[in-house]
Structures are given as structure tokens and as C-alpha cells.
Amino acid sequence: MTNDNQDLAFAQIKRAGKPHGIAFERDDGRTLWLADKQTATGVLPAQDDLYTYFYELRFLDDFPQITHWTFGSAWTQQVMLQRPEQVDGDELRGRMFFASEDDLGIYKVERSYDLSMRNAPQVYVPLPKLFQQVLNIPLQIVLAQMVTKALDDELPYDQWHVVSSLLLRDEVVDIFTTDMAATYGFQIKALPNDLRQALCELQSLER
């Protein structure tokens, strides 16, 4: 690997015309691409079907030299939350700012009565304007954690906090839990409870 970001990679299928991701070759090989440059070749002996490859997070073993992984987009900046207001008995809404007060969205927290999900609240978080990548599951997780920590008085409102969507290699397995409600104590709206399943479905992969 020879580029300046040689330890960074995008854990996603490289689509035609897109600069980043993992290309799956006809001979069952895998190549890693960053900014339209091939940076590595997969080392696993055989290719699983694409669903299994991503669900089992096989890219970690396929490219062991990669120290930092990102999904959909790479975003490191500051985030600020404002205290939410109660919309009704079951919903809170507040403002979330990304890097400046000009880039903002509305976050929501809704009470859940789903016993199978341990009544974990449902959280909706916006994304930065130029980084609207739903595949960036780690960023959604860290933003939702900020929301719930602030509600528990563990994170101050109206202050900037540094946030990154980049994951260290050793963090990927823990972040991509198969039971979001049990692991984090919340659900992210529009994502399945199994975050590995989400990683596959958001890339249109089926079992």
C-alpha cells in the first residue's frame, strides 16, 4: 500500500463509478480501493457469498493490514446537541449541529413498548448535509449514544464534542452487534436490531 491513507479502508462493495470499497473479482479475488487506487489484495483463500462475507465481517481477516475502517463515508468533526423539547407524551425532539450552526438537523427519541426489544427507546438521528450515507452505521450509533447520554446527564448540551465515524480494527466487531437494543439500550429507527444484517441490507445483499 502506497497512498497517504494506507491504513484506512471502506468496508463496502465497490460499485461502478465509485472511488472506494472492496471489489469482488470474477476469479473470486478481492481488491481494496481508495480514491480510485487499488491499495491491497485480499488474503483469504476463497470468497464467501457477499452476504456471508459482510455479515461475518470477513473483510477484517481478508485485509489484516488495515487499522481503520469506515462505512459509507468518513466523517470526523464536532457535534453539538440542544436540549430537546417534549412533543407529546412519547416523543422528544431537539436540534443537532454538525461542525457549525449552519448544518443542523432534528433528532428524535420515542418511547417504545416493544417487549422483544426490552422497551428500548427508538432514536432518530440526522446526518451531516454532505454525508447523508445511511451505511455509515457507526456514525449513527455514536450520535444516538450522544443523545441518550445527554438525556441521562452524562453529556452536556450546548457544547461541541468531537465525533468520528472511523473505527479501529478491534472496534468493528463490538460496534456491529447482532442485538442493538441489548448492547446500546436503544434502537435506531429504520435499522434492524441486528447491525450486521443492516450492513448487508443497506448494500442490497440477501441471504
Residue pairs with C-beta under 8 A, 6 or more apart in sequence:
1 7
1 39
1 40
1 65
2 39
3 34
3 35
3 37
3 39
5 34
5 35
6 39
7 65
7 66
7 67
7 68
8 34
8 66
8 67
8 68
8 69
8 70
8 74
8 166
9 20
9 22
9 32
9 34
9 39
9 40
9 59
9 63
9 66
9 68
9 69
9 70
10 20
10 21
10 22
10 34
10 69
10 70
10 71
10 72
10 74
11 22
11 54
11 57
11 59
11 69
11 70
11 71
11 172
11 199
12 20
12 21
12 22
12 71
12 72
12 135
12 203
13 21
13 22
13 23
13 24
13 50
13 203
14 20
14 21
14 22
14 23
14 33
15 21
19 33
19 34
19 35
19 36
20 33
20 34
20 35
21 32
21 33
22 30
22 31
22 32
22 33
22 42
22 59
22 62
23 30
23 31
23 32
23 33
24 30
24 47
24 50
25 31
28 46
28 47
29 41
29 42
29 47
30 41
30 42
30 44
30 47
30 62
31 38
31 40
31 41
31 42
32 38
32 39
32 40
32 41
32 42
32 63
32 66
33 39
40 63
40 65
40 66
42 62
42 63
43 61
43 62
43 63
43 64
44 58
44 61
44 62
47 53
48 56
48 58
50 200
50 203
50 205
51 200
51 205
51 206
51 207
52 58
53 59
53 62
54 196
54 199
54 200
54 203
54 205
55 196
55 197
55 199
55 200
56 196
57 172
57 173
57 176
57 196
59 69
60 66
60 69
60 169
60 172
60 173
66 169
67 168
67 169
68 166
68 167
68 168
68 169
69 166
69 167
69 169
69 172
70 136
70 138
70 165
70 166
70 167
71 133
71 135
71 136
71 137
71 138
71 165
71 199
72 133
72 134
72 135
72 136
72 137
73 131
73 133
73 135
73 136
73 139
73 165
74 165
74 166
75 128
75 131
75 136
75 139
75 163
75 164
75 165
76 162
76 163
76 164
76 165
76 166
77 98
77 99
77 128
77 162
77 163
78 98
78 99
78 160
78 161
78 162
78 163
79 96
79 97
79 98
79 99
79 143
79 146
79 160
79 161
79 163
80 96
80 97
80 158
80 159
80 160
80 161
81 94
81 95
81 96
81 97
81 107
81 146
81 147
81 150
81 155
81 157
81 158
82 94
82 95
82 96
82 97
82 157
82 158
83 94
83 150
83 157
83 158
84 92
84 93
84 94
84 107
84 109
84 151
85 92
85 93
85 94
86 92
87 93
89 111
90 110
90 111
91 108
91 109
91 110
91 111
92 108
92 109
92 110
92 151
93 106
93 107
93 108
93 109
94 106
94 107
94 147
95 104
95 105
95 106
95 107
96 104
96 105
96 106
96 107
96 125
96 126
96 143
96 147
97 103
97 104
98 104
98 105
98 128
98 129
99 128
103 128
103 129
104 126
105 125
105 126
105 127
106 126
107 123
107 124
107 125
107 126
107 143
107 147
108 123
108 124
108 189
109 121
109 122
109 123
109 124
109 147
109 148
109 151
110 121
110 122
110 123
110 124
110 189
111 119
111 121
111 122
112 119
112 120
112 121
112 122
112 187
113 119
114 120
117 181
117 187
117 193
118 181
118 182
120 180
120 181
120 184
120 185
120 186
120 187
121 148
121 186
121 187
122 186
122 187
122 188
122 189
123 144
123 147
123 148
123 186
123 187
123 188
123 189
124 188
124 189
124 190
125 140
125 143
125 144
125 147
125 188
127 133
127 134
127 136
127 139
127 140
131 139
134 140
134 190
134 202
135 199
135 202
135 203
136 165
137 175
137 176
137 191
137 195
137 198
137 199
137 202
138 165
138 166
138 167
138 175
139 163
139 165
140 188
140 191
141 175
141 184
141 188
141 195
142 163
142 164
142 165
143 163
144 184
144 186
144 188
145 184
146 155
146 161
146 163
148 184
148 185
148 186
149 155
150 156
150 157
155 161
167 175
175 195
176 195
176 196
176 199
177 183
177 184
177 194
177 195
178 193
178 194
178 195
178 196
178 197
179 193
179 194
180 186
180 187
180 188
180 191
180 193
180 194
180 195
181 187
181 193
187 193
191 198
192 198
192 201
200 206
